[in-house]
Amino acid sequence: MSTVIASVDHRSPAQRAGIRPGEKLLTINGHEIVDVLDYRFYGYDAKCRLELLEPNGSVRNVQIKKEEGLDLGLNFDTYLMDEMRCCANHCVFCFVDQMPPGMRQTLYFKDDDARLSFLQGNYITLTNLTEREAQRIIDLRISPINVSVHTTDPQLHCTMLGNKNAVRSLEYMRRFCEAGIVMNGQIVICPGWNDGDQLRRTLRDLTEMEFSSCSLVPVGITKYRKGLAKLRPVDAATAAEIIDIADEFGRENLERFGTRRFFCADELFLRAGRPLPEEDYYEGYRQLENGVGMLRSLGDDFLAALDTVDVPEEFSSFTIATGTAAAPFLTGLVQQAQARFPDLRGEVVAIDNDFFGHTIDVAGLLTGQDISAQLQKRPLGDRVLIPLHMLRHGETVFLDDYTVERLSQELGRPVQVVGLDGFDLADALFAPAESRQDNGRS
């Protein structure tokens, strides 16, 4: 992996300047180029002077004038122009360590790369950062950075991350916040470890550091958790306590800073048996990728869609397959739709996670084999609907490498992949009988 140019985009500024594949990019405007962050930041300017190493060993300089922000048009062997950095921790709650053997190799890779945090929104622990990289984040004002915090108690932080040097990441958090770097946090709650007074300490510290936002999510525990630290799942009482602590600090932050700052994942409300907050609680759904507000957003959009949906002359019946956590909520939405449109025929089926264990109750961790085995035992509608987040990004493959096509064949029904918002769900439910849709995304 290097900064050797693999290809040059057609009609790009770099091609017009005569830059060729095989040359190595050394500097832009005098700044050494190490990886994609350097390339993007220093290549942003309207005037760029590139220093290039030719295959014969000679060095040449190229001047480029372009529109500010326009990409130079250079491509490299990898997206990062470097190896992706593997996690150096052994977190007590790591889901990868609880995976069964024999799955595809990419599911066992733990990334912890600060560049992917900025470029793709990944959450990182900061334990992989070198001093140069930390200073570069400050100098280049790279924001936002998404950080897996878990606890701000130094000793507990090292213990939970399984890394005696993890305290360094707490120092980086403080330095970044003092430098004005926007930071979003994530706390995986492990009962008996970082809840209760430890959670209060963490939320107090993040308040004073003025983190932009932070989500609280329950730990996931699979049946393959062998030889690891003892953890117990978040039960109803613990979920209620977590919500109350988050609300306590949320009210303080609203009064002091105008933001709630701390947001509980939907799973916590479901486990506590409490109603989901109203839309304004989520402040524009700032932590949606961590499961904060997904159901509220889905529900509100779905009910709005019922006012504008195209009602077919003849309905196509459906079966929705989802996790046990969200099934009651989705059932409520379907029942509201059926109250307005009595000819709408369909039901929601909660799929038990036999693959990972019944403590895993979210739809995103269901496998094709569990869906197939459980739906074959019951009568189904004309179509089977599954949410998009059950599948590998950009593909039609489940975690266990089952494909949507295979699932459809085993069920003898078209399997329709539904997008993540309520309008997609409404469109899928009201599909006309004559459009027996092909397998794939709706």
Disulfide bonds with the S-S distance in Angstrom:
none
